[in-house]
Amino acid sequence: MNLKPLISTEKVKELLPQKEPFVMVHDLLDYNEEEITTGFLVEKDNIFIENGLFNESGLIENVAQTTALHTSYSYYIKDEIAPVGYIAQIQNTKVENFPKVGDYIITTVKILAEFDDITLVNGLAKLKDQTLVKTRMKTYLAKS
């Protein structure tokens, strides 16, 4: 996998519905219709830092925002505006480790199924070869 971002961090922030200080994805590293990989640098002023560690809520939000970026980027490359998405369900979550300030997380989300406005994904966040969190998530697109 290429660790050189496909688009700028500024463009990633533009594509995400979340805004600072709630952005948990910095880099789009790889993308195709079935999968996306992102990078995120854990910074000391992050709202999910507890005792120098990025907490469980932050890890789950990182997976959710990676999923959101998959949707937003797919619309972006078609020159269309993406609808806003919401987490519909989180299940089978297993947190194995917590990254510390200064760590760079690599998160991969695999699309398992899409039906109407609902997407089912598996998410995996890692620090080098160390698994941080595995989770399954359903998201819902609020189309108008």
C-alpha positions, 0 to 999 in steps of 0.5 A, a space after each residue: 500500500 502507498 503511504 502517499 495520500 491520494 488527495 490533500 489533508 485539506 481536501 479530506 477535511 472538506 469532504 468529511 461532514 465533521 469539522 474541527 475539532 472533530 476530524 479523526 481522519 487526515 489522509 486518504 491512502 487508498 480507495 476503490 469501490 469495496 475498500 478505503 484506507 486512511 491515515 490519522 496522526 494522533 495529536 495531543 489536543 485531540 478531544 479523545 485523548 485520555 492520559 496521553 492515549 487515544 480512547 475507544 470513542 476516538 477509535 470508533 469515530 476514526 472508523 466511522 469517518 473513514 466510512 464517511 470518507 469512502 462515500 464522500 470521495 466516491 461522490 467527489 470523483 463523480 463530481 457530485 455532492 455527497 449526502 450526509 451519513 449517520 452511524 446506524 449500528 455498531 457491533 462486534 467491536 473489539 479494542 485491543 490497544 490504544 495509540 498514544 499521542 504522536 502515533 499514526 493510525 492506518 484504518 481500513 474499511 471494507 464494504 460488505 454490503 450496500 442496500 438502498 441507503 444502508 451500508 454494512 462495513 468491517 473496520 480495522 485500525 492498526 498501528 504498524 502491525 498492531 491491531 487497535 480496533 476491529 468493528 462492524 458498522 452500519 451507516 445510513 445516508 440521509 438523502 433528500 
